[in-house]
Amino acid sequence: MTISVIGHGYVGLVSAAVFSDLGNTVWVVGRTPEKIEKLKKGVMPFYEPGLEETVKRNLSAGRLKFTLNYSDAIPGASIIFICVGTPSKETGEADLSAVYLAAKEISKNLKNYTVVVTKSTVPVGTNRQVAKIVKEGIGKKANFDIASCPEFLREGSALSDTLNPDRIVIGVDSKRAEELLLDLHKSINGARVVTTIESAEMIKYASNSLLSTKISFANAMSFICDAVGADVEVVLNGVGLDRRLGRSFLYPGVGFGGSCFPKDVKALIAISKKNGYNFELLKSVYKVNREARERFVDKIVKTLKKIKGKTLAVWGLSFKPNTDDMREAPSIEIIAALKSKGAKIKAFDPIAIENASKKISGVVFCDSPMKAVEDADALIVLTEWNEFKQIDLSKIKRLMKGNYLFDGRNMYDPQKIKNLGFIYKGIGRE
């Protein structure tokens, strides 16, 4: 089957790589000449484990093709996936301009029956508007159907998530489109959820908002545990043993970030407001997420007492491990707050330093965790990279001037850390 993917961000490029690896011919349409030329040579625009190898393999096989021109990719495609960004506006609503621009360009190049699928996260009604734009553009030249197939991949495990999802959601109006999309996904595991376009659009927002709610609940529990002297990890482990609940995403920390959760929570709040519902629960989820970062900074300041002039080592800059994505990364705000109080920051991240340097200024970026902690008064862990879990912390302590360890992801066993001579401060535990 020949398919086309509009956009080469996380969703677009990963989807294209996976579908080409399954034997399809896949065109990827971009709009940045430099990025397209690099992709033709197998140079990735971002870090994702296993992606570079998969792209190069399918480039060599001739199944994966990159272009700036819709005229190359659209006429021969049976299925077109729109995988462009839908960032937040100041109002919290999703900015759909890139989606509608893609629909307009698609309409100019359709020749045969095609299913136009929106994979980007979009509010209810977006696919109907895409259909209207495409219909206006093609007149009677071609026949098409629309569909909604939201993605559920996680950065850092995007390839395995795409090949082994919990579910594949297909929102369609026509049997022909349904059969074509089911056929495309036949080699991919996961339950099939075939539903209306409107329900498919809503599933993604509901999923991400509920996961965000679990994270914020865990953080709210950490606030209380700090106040009463309980250990939030023990509390949440006890909660998570209930099979109705589970422990997944019930992990406190310095808040969620990335390209999805903050954006989608705000978008669902905006969608609800537009339709006459005041979603107070999600407003609180977003508020707690902000509060988690502020409380962590307050803990550092109160513990160190005088922070001006102190050297603080920061481990982890990306919003999560196994990615170089700095979008909504907690490190940005936390470092800015510490700098504003006069702290000197030395930072290390295994992958994200190049991207972090575009978002964070006035920081010494180091090429190893050891360099970051040399003569530091305190160590602050913001991203739970495996590298930090395995490191020799007794050696780290010898390199430091001070002995404070602020664990923003509850990576370490507090007693073991204290036995090494550190003063340990975690999230909802000490």
C-alpha positions in Angstrom: 0.0 0.0 0.0 1.2 3.6 -0.7 0.5 6.0 2.1 1.5 9.6 2.8 2.4 11.3 6.0 2.1 15.1 6.4 4.6 16.2 9.0 7.9 14.8 10.3 7.7 15.4 14.0 7.5 12.6 16.6 4.1 11.3 15.4 4.7 11.7 11.7 8.3 10.4 11.4 7.7 7.4 13.8 4.5 6.5 12.0 6.2 6.7 8.6 9.1 4.6 9.8 6.9 1.9 11.2 4.5 1.7 8.3 7.4 1.5 5.8 9.1 -1.2 7.9 5.9 -3.2 7.5 6.4 -3.2 3.8 4.4 -0.1 2.6 5.7 2.7 0.4 5.5 5.8 2.5 6.0 9.4 1.5 6.7 12.0 4.1 5.9 15.7 3.3 7.7 18.4 5.1 8.0 22.2 4.7 11.6 22.8 5.8 14.1 22.2 3.0 17.1 21.7 5.5 15.2 19.1 7.5 14.0 17.2 4.4 17.5 17.1 3.0 18.9 15.7 6.3 16.1 13.1 6.5 17.0 11.9 3.0 20.4 11.2 4.4 19.1 9.5 7.5 19.9 12.4 9.8 17.2 12.6 12.5 15.7 15.9 13.7 15.3 14.6 17.2 16.5 11.7 19.4 14.3 8.6 19.7 15.7 5.2 20.5 15.8 2.9 17.4 14.3 5.5 15.0 17.5 6.3 13.1 18.2 2.7 12.3 14.6 2.1 11.1 14.6 5.2 8.9 17.9 4.3 7.3 16.8 0.7 6.7 13.7 1.8 4.8 15.5 4.6 3.0 17.9 2.0 1.6 15.0 -0.3 0.7 13.4 2.5 -1.2 10.2 2.3 0.8 10.6 5.6 2.7 10.7 8.8 0.7 10.9 12.5 1.8 9.7 15.5 -0.1 8.7 19.1 0.1 6.0 18.7 -2.6 2.5 17.5 -2.0 2.4 16.7 -5.8 4.9 13.9 -5.2 3.2 12.3 -2.3 -0.6 12.7 -2.6 -1.8 11.5 -6.0 -0.7 7.8 -5.6 -1.6 7.5 -1.9 -4.5 5.3 -0.6 -4.2 6.8 2.9 -3.0 10.2 4.0 -2.1 10.9 7.6 -2.1 14.5 8.8 0.5 14.5 11.6 1.2 18.2 12.1 1.5 20.2 15.4 -1.5 21.5 17.3 0.2 23.8 19.9 -1.8 25.7 22.5 -3.0 29.2 21.9 -3.0 31.7 24.8 -6.6 30.8 25.4 -5.6 27.1 25.8 -7.4 26.1 22.6 -5.5 24.0 20.1 -4.0 26.0 17.2 -5.4 24.1 14.1 -3.9 26.3 11.4 -1.3 23.7 10.3 -4.0 21.0 10.1 -6.2 23.1 7.9 -3.3 24.2 5.7 -2.4 20.5 5.2 -6.0 19.8 4.2 -6.0 22.6 1.7 -2.8 21.4 0.1 -4.0 17.8 0.1 -7.2 18.9 -1.8 -5.2 20.4 -4.6 -3.4 17.1 -5.4 -6.0 14.3 -4.9 -6.5 12.1 -7.9 -8.2 8.9 -6.8 -10.1 7.6 -3.8 -8.2 8.4 -0.7 -8.8 8.3 3.1 -7.7 11.5 4.7 -6.8 10.7 8.3 -6.1 13.1 11.1 -3.6 11.6 13.5 -2.8 14.9 15.2 -4.6 15.5 18.5 -7.5 17.7 17.6 -10.8 18.8 19.2 -14.2 17.5 18.2 -15.3 18.9 14.9 -11.9 19.3 13.4 -12.2 16.3 11.0 -15.5 17.6 9.8 -13.8 20.9 9.0 -11.0 19.0 7.2 -13.6 17.3 5.1 -15.2 20.6 4.2 -11.8 22.1 3.2 -10.9 19.1 1.1 -14.3 19.0 -0.6 -14.1 22.7 -1.5 -10.6 22.2 -3.0 -11.3 19.1 -5.2 -14.7 19.8 -6.5 -15.7 16.7 -8.5 -12.1 15.6 -9.3 -11.7 12.9 -6.7 -13.5 10.8 -4.1 -12.4 10.7 -0.5 -13.4 9.8 3.0 -12.1 11.3 6.3 -11.1 9.4 9.5 -9.7 10.1 12.9 -6.9 7.8 14.2 -5.3 9.4 17.2 -1.9 8.3 18.3 -0.8 7.1 21.8 2.9 6.9 21.5 5.3 8.0 24.3 8.5 9.7 23.5 11.4 7.4 24.4 9.4 4.3 23.5 7.7 5.5 20.4 8.6 2.7 18.1 7.4 -0.1 20.4 4.3 1.9 21.3 3.4 2.2 17.6 3.9 -1.5 17.0 2.4 -2.7 20.2 -0.3 -0.3 21.3 -3.0 -1.1 23.8 -5.6 0.0 21.2 -5.9 1.3 17.7 -8.7 3.9 17.5 -10.4 4.3 14.1 -13.1 6.9 13.8 -14.9 6.6 10.5 -18.2 7.3 8.6 -17.7 4.8 5.8 -17.2 1.1 5.6 -14.7 1.5 2.8 -12.5 3.7 4.9 -12.8 1.4 7.9 -11.7 -1.7 5.9 -8.8 0.2 4.4 -7.5 1.4 7.8 -8.0 -2.0 9.4 -6.0 -3.6 6.6 -3.2 -1.1 7.0 -3.0 -2.0 10.7 -3.4 -5.8 10.3 0.3 -6.4 11.4 0.1 -4.2 14.5 -1.1 -5.6 17.8 -3.7 -4.0 20.0 -7.5 -3.9 20.5 -9.5 -2.3 17.7 -11.8 0.5 18.7 -13.9 1.4 15.6 -16.2 4.3 16.4 -17.6 7.6 15.2 -15.2 10.4 14.3 -16.3 12.5 17.2 -15.7 9.8 19.7 -12.3 9.1 18.3 -11.4 12.8 18.5 -12.4 12.8 22.2 -10.7 9.5 23.2 -7.2 11.1 23.0 -8.0 14.1 25.1 -9.8 11.9 27.7 -6.8 9.5 27.9 -4.1 12.2 28.3 -6.2 14.2 30.7 -6.8 11.1 32.9 -3.1 10.2 33.0 -2.3 13.8 33.9 -4.9 13.6 36.7 -3.1 10.6 38.1 0.2 12.4 38.1 -1.2 15.5 39.8 -3.0 13.3 42.3 0.3 11.7 43.2 1.9 15.1 43.6 -1.0 16.4 45.7 -0.5 13.3 48.0 3.2 14.2 48.2 2.3 17.7 49.5 0.3 16.1 52.3 2.9 13.5 53.0 5.5 16.2 53.4 3.3 18.0 55.9 2.5 14.9 58.0 5.8 13.0 57.8 4.5 10.1 55.7 6.4 8.5 52.8 4.5 9.1 49.6 6.2 6.2 47.9 4.9 3.7 50.5 1.5 5.3 50.5 1.1 5.1 46.7 2.6 1.6 46.5 -0.1 0.6 49.0 -2.7 2.3 46.8 -1.4 0.9 43.6 -1.7 -2.7 44.8 -5.4 -2.3 44.5 -6.1 -4.0 41.1 -8.8 -1.4 40.4 -6.2 1.4 40.5 -2.7 0.1 39.7 0.5 2.1 40.2 0.9 3.3 36.6 1.4 7.1 36.5 0.9 7.4 40.3 4.4 8.8 40.6 5.1 12.1 42.2 7.8 14.4 41.0 8.3 17.9 39.7 5.3 17.8 37.3 4.5 16.6 33.9 5.8 18.2 30.7 6.3 17.4 27.1 4.3 18.0 23.9 1.1 16.3 25.0 -0.1 16.4 28.6 0.1 20.2 29.3 -1.3 21.0 25.9 -4.1 18.5 25.9 -5.2 19.3 29.4 -5.6 23.0 28.5 -7.3 22.1 25.2 -9.9 19.9 27.0 -10.6 22.7 29.5 -11.1 25.0 26.5 -13.3 22.5 24.7 -15.4 22.0 27.8 -15.8 25.8 28.3 -16.9 26.3 24.7 -19.6 23.7 25.2 -20.9 25.0 28.4 -19.0 22.9 31.0 -16.6 24.4 33.6 -14.1 21.5 34.0 -12.9 22.4 37.5 -11.2 19.0 38.0 -8.8 19.5 35.1 -8.2 23.1 36.1 -7.0 21.8 39.4 -4.9 19.1 37.7 -3.1 21.9 35.8 -2.7 24.0 38.9 -1.2 21.1 40.9 1.3 20.5 38.1 2.5 24.1 38.4 2.5 23.9 42.2 4.7 20.8 42.1 7.6 22.8 40.5 7.1 25.7 42.9 7.1 23.5 46.0 10.3 21.8 44.9 12.1 25.1 44.5 10.8 26.2 47.9 12.1 23.0 49.4 15.6 23.6 48.0 15.6 27.2 49.2 14.4 26.4 52.7 16.8 23.6 53.1 19.9 25.5 51.9 18.7 28.7 53.6 21.1 31.0 51.8 21.0 30.1 48.1 22.7 33.2 46.6 26.2 32.3 45.4 25.7 28.6 45.9 26.6 26.2 43.1 23.9 23.7 42.3 24.4 20.7 40.0 21.4 19.7 38.0 21.1 16.2 36.5 18.4 15.8 33.8 17.0 18.6 31.5 14.6 16.8 29.1 11.0 16.5 30.3 11.5 12.7 30.6 14.3 10.1 29.9 15.1 8.7 26.5 14.3 11.9 24.6 15.9 15.3 23.9 12.5 17.0 24.0 12.5 20.2 26.1 8.9 21.2 25.5 7.3 22.2 28.8 10.3 20.6 30.6 10.1 21.3 34.4 13.9 22.0 34.3 13.3 25.2 32.5 11.2 26.8 35.2 13.0 25.3 38.1 16.4 26.4 36.9 15.1 29.9 36.1 13.6 30.2 39.6 16.9 29.1 41.2 19.0 31.5 39.1 16.6 34.3 40.0 17.6 33.7 43.6 21.3 34.0 42.9 22.3 30.3 42.5 25.0 29.2 40.0 23.9 26.2 37.9 26.0 23.5 36.4 23.8 21.1 34.3 24.1 17.7 32.6 21.8 15.7 30.4 22.8 12.6 28.4 21.0 13.7 25.2 19.2 17.1 25.6 22.0 19.6 26.2 21.9 21.0 22.6 18.1 21.6 22.8 18.3 22.8 26.4 20.9 25.5 25.5 18.2 27.0 23.3 15.8 27.2 26.2 18.0 27.9 29.2 20.7 30.6 29.4 23.3 31.5 32.1 24.0 27.9 32.9 27.3 25.9 32.6 26.5 22.8 30.6 28.7 19.9 31.4 29.7 16.8 29.4 29.4 14.4 32.3 27.5 14.0 35.6 30.8 14.1 37.4 31.8 17.5 35.9 28.4 18.9 36.9 28.9 18.0 40.6 32.5 19.1 41.0 32.5 21.6 44.0 28.7 21.8 44.0 26.9 22.6 47.2 23.9 20.4 46.2 22.8 17.9 43.6 19.3 18.3 42.1 17.9 15.4 40.0 15.1 16.4 37.6 15.0 13.6 35.0 15.2 9.9 35.9 17.7 8.7 33.3 19.0 5.2 33.9 22.5 6.5 33.9 21.7 8.3 37.2 20.3 5.2 38.8 23.5 3.2 38.3 26.0 5.9 39.1 28.5 5.5 42.0 27.0 8.1 44.4 29.8 7.7 47.0 32.2 9.0 44.3 29.8 11.8 43.5 29.7 12.9 47.1 33.5 13.0 47.2 33.5 15.4 44.2 31.0 17.7 45.8 31.6 20.6 48.2 28.3 20.1 50.0 26.2 17.0 50.8 22.6 17.9 49.8 20.7 15.7 47.3 17.3 16.9 46.1 15.6 14.0 44.3 12.9 15.4 42.1 11.9 12.0 40.8 12.2 9.8 43.9 14.8 7.7 42.1 16.9 6.8 45.2 16.3 4.9 48.4 16.5 7.7 51.1 18.2 5.5 53.7 20.9 4.3 51.4 21.6 7.9 50.3 21.7 9.1 53.9 24.1 6.2 54.7 26.5 7.7 52.1 26.5 10.9 54.1 24.0 12.9 52.0 21.2 15.1 53.4 18.4 13.7 51.3 15.2 15.5 50.2 12.7 13.8 48.0 9.2 14.4 46.9 6.8 13.6 49.7 9.6 11.7 51.5 12.7 12.4 53.5 
